[in-house]
């Protein structure tokens, strides 16, 4: 039983280690995601986002050297943990779906049967 618990613990540690070492995209990362990088706190994470907002997406990891608080050494330390993906654009608003203006087809209504002629009235006796 003890071996099973140790094996489960080891498995979860490996999974967690894999998640913790995920590469962060400088063009898509949130401040919280940037703060997961070693050596990046709230101020540096905000500086990255501010630079990205002002200058557009990073074209290469080396562009991080242009952000205040980063130099070549810090960029080289972070290089294995960061990447530069596509530009981040706000998600487009979903297009409104407009149904074509088509009048509904009329539903045929069966014709009412012709009324039967009334029988002639019976003569009324005088009072």
C-alpha positions as CSV (number, residue, x, y, z in Angstrom):
1,X,0.0,0.0,0.0
2,X,2.8,2.3,0.9
3,X,4.4,1.8,-2.5
4,X,1.2,2.7,-4.3
5,X,1.0,6.0,-2.3
6,X,4.6,6.8,-3.2
7,X,4.0,6.0,-6.9
8,X,0.9,8.3,-6.9
9,X,2.8,11.1,-5.2
10,X,5.6,10.8,-7.7
11,X,3.2,10.8,-10.6
12,X,1.5,14.0,-9.3
13,X,4.8,15.7,-8.7
14,X,5.9,14.9,-12.3
15,X,2.6,16.3,-13.7
16,X,2.9,19.4,-11.5
17,X,6.6,19.9,-12.6
18,X,5.5,19.7,-16.2
19,X,2.9,22.4,-15.7
20,X,5.2,24.6,-13.7
21,X,7.8,24.6,-16.5
22,X,5.4,25.6,-19.3
23,X,6.8,28.1,-21.7
24,X,5.1,31.6,-21.4
25,X,4.2,33.5,-24.6
26,X,5.2,37.2,-24.2
27,X,2.5,38.2,-26.6
28,X,-0.3,36.4,-24.9
29,X,0.6,36.1,-21.2
30,X,-1.4,37.8,-18.5
31,X,0.3,39.6,-15.7
32,X,-0.3,36.6,-13.5
33,X,1.2,34.2,-16.0
34,X,4.3,36.4,-16.4
35,X,4.7,36.5,-12.7
36,X,5.1,32.7,-12.7
37,X,8.5,33.2,-14.4
38,X,11.6,33.2,-12.1
39,X,12.8,36.7,-11.5
40,X,9.6,38.4,-12.7
41,X,7.4,40.1,-10.1
42,X,4.4,42.4,-10.5
43,X,6.4,45.4,-11.6
44,X,8.3,43.6,-14.3
45,X,5.2,41.8,-15.5
46,X,3.4,45.1,-15.8
47,X,6.4,46.6,-17.7
48,X,6.2,43.8,-20.2
49,X,2.5,44.3,-20.7
50,X,2.8,48.1,-20.9
51,X,5.6,47.7,-23.5
52,X,3.5,45.3,-25.5
53,X,0.5,47.6,-25.4
54,X,2.5,50.6,-26.5
55,X,4.8,49.0,-29.1
56,X,2.8,46.1,-30.4
57,X,3.6,42.4,-30.2
58,X,7.2,41.2,-29.5
59,X,8.8,40.0,-32.7
60,X,11.5,38.0,-30.9
61,X,12.5,37.1,-27.3
62,X,15.4,39.6,-27.7
63,X,12.9,42.4,-27.8
64,X,12.4,41.9,-24.1
65,X,15.8,43.7,-23.7
66,X,13.9,46.9,-24.8
67,X,11.6,46.7,-21.7
68,X,12.7,48.7,-18.7
69,X,14.2,46.5,-16.0
70,X,15.5,43.9,-18.5
71,X,19.0,43.5,-19.8
72,X,20.7,40.9,-22.0
73,X,21.6,38.8,-18.9
74,X,18.0,38.6,-17.7
75,X,16.7,37.9,-21.2
76,X,19.3,35.0,-21.5
77,X,18.1,33.6,-18.1
78,X,14.5,33.7,-19.2
79,X,15.0,32.5,-22.8
80,X,14.2,28.8,-22.1
81,X,11.0,29.7,-20.4
82,X,9.6,32.3,-22.8
83,X,8.5,32.4,-26.4
84,X,7.0,34.9,-28.8
85,X,3.8,33.8,-30.5
86,X,1.4,35.6,-32.8
87,X,0.1,39.0,-32.0
88,X,-2.6,39.2,-29.5
89,X,-5.7,40.8,-30.8
90,X,-9.0,41.1,-29.0
91,X,-11.4,38.4,-30.0
92,X,-13.8,39.6,-32.6
93,X,-17.3,40.1,-31.5
94,X,-19.5,37.3,-32.8
95,X,-21.2,38.3,-36.0
96,X,-24.9,38.9,-35.6
97,X,-26.8,36.2,-37.4
98,X,-29.5,37.7,-39.5
99,X,-32.1,35.4,-41.0
100,X,-33.1,36.4,-44.5
101,X,-36.4,38.3,-44.6
102,X,-38.6,35.7,-46.0
103,X,-42.3,35.7,-45.5
104,X,-43.5,32.4,-44.2
105,X,-45.3,30.2,-46.7
106,X,-49.1,30.4,-46.1
107,X,-50.6,27.2,-44.7
108,X,-53.4,26.0,-46.9
109,X,-56.7,26.0,-45.1
110,X,-59.1,23.4,-46.4
111,X,-62.3,25.0,-47.8
112,X,-65.4,24.6,-45.7
113,X,-68.0,22.3,-47.2
114,X,-70.8,24.1,-48.9
115,X,-73.8,24.5,-46.6
116,X,-76.7,22.2,-47.2
117,X,-79.8,23.9,-48.4
118,X,-82.4,24.4,-45.7
119,X,-85.6,22.4,-46.0
120,X,-88.6,24.5,-46.7
121,X,-90.2,25.7,-43.5
122,X,-93.3,23.8,-42.5
123,X,-96.5,25.8,-42.7
124,X,-97.4,27.5,-39.5
125,X,-100.9,27.0,-38.3
126,X,-102.7,30.3,-37.5
127,X,-103.5,30.9,-33.9
